[in-house]
């Protein structure tokens, strides 16, 4: 199965945070599942690191290439189709990064692993 990780899901997974549900951890850990991370998530993390709103255990430039490779998480690029979808989404959710992740999930037909129940209003499959 293929899954798209929400930004906080990745951060909690990498940190070993107990906020991550057991089901989410199992889905990410399973070698049978293909995992994707939106480039928008890395952009969001980079901005928060730069603003001092997020402190990582390792420098950004070391942590993400290393951990994405180690955990077999592929980057999902932003496509024109995803941006077209974004222009049609209702504003159930206001966060621009989350809205882009939702649009990508809809276009790519990927369930999202994430805790944010506001995603459900868009008719995506969400696992937690």
N, C-alpha and C positions, 0 to 999 in steps of 0.2 A: 504494500500500500504506500501511497505517496502522501506526505504531509507538509504543510507550511507552518513554520514556527513563528509565533508572535514574538515580539522583541523581548518582553519580560520573561517569556518561557525560556528563551535561550540563556538570558542572564541568570535566571534561577537554576537552570540545569548546570551551567558551567560552575556556578558557585556552590552547588550541592545544597541549595536552600530548601528547607522543608516546606516552603510555600508551594513548591512544585508538587502536584498530585502524584500519587503512585502510578496512576494510569498514564499520565503524561510522561513520566520518567521511563516507564516500560516501553511506550511507543517510540521514544527517542533512542533508547538503548537497543532496541531490536534491530539486528542486522538485516532482517527481512524488509524493513521499511526504508523507503527513500525519503530523506529529509531535505527540505529547502528552507532558505532564509532569504527574505526580500532584501535587496540592496538598500531599500528604504530603512530597514532595521539597523543596518550598519551606519547609515547616514545619521539616524536618530541618536544612536549611541555616541558617535563621533562628536556630534553637537553638544550632547550632555556632558561628555568628558571635557570638551573645550571650555564649556561654561562653568565647570566645577560642580555640576549637579550630580555627577556620577564618578565614582572612584573605582577603578578596576584593580584587580590583584596584580596584573602585569601591564606593561605599556600596550596600548591599543594595537600598535603595529606588530607586536609579537603575539599577543593573545589570540587575535582572531584568525590570522592565517594558520597558526598552529592548531587551535581547537576545532576550527571548521574542517580541516584536513583529518585530524585525529578522529573526530566524531562522524565523518562522512556526511557533512552537511554542505549541500550545494547552494550557491548563490543564485537567486532568481532575479534576473534583470527586469527593469521596467520596460515594458513594450508599449507601442502606440495603442494597441488594443486595450491594454490595462488603463491607459490614460483616457481613452474614449469611454470606457466603462465608468471611470471615476467621475466623469462629467455628468453622468446620469444617476448617480447614487443619491438617494434622499439623505437628509442630514440627521439620521438617527444618532450618528456618532460625529463629533466635531474635530477630533484629533486628526490632523492631516496625514500623519504617518500611518495610523490605523486605517484610515479611509483608503489609502493606497494599498495596504496589505489586503484589505477586504476586496478591493477591485481585482487585485492579482489572483486571489483565491477563486473568485467567481469566473474570471476568464480562463484560468488554468484548470478549473474544476478540482481544486485541492481543498481538503478539509484543513482547518486551522487548529493547531494545538495551542490553546490559550484559555485564560480564566475569564476574559472580558465578555460577559453575557450580552453586552450591547451589540456584539457582532451577530447575534442570533436574528436580529431584526432584518438582516440582509439575506436571509435564507441560505446561509452557508452552513456546512457541517462543521461543528466545533467539538473538539474532543478535550476533555479535561478529567 
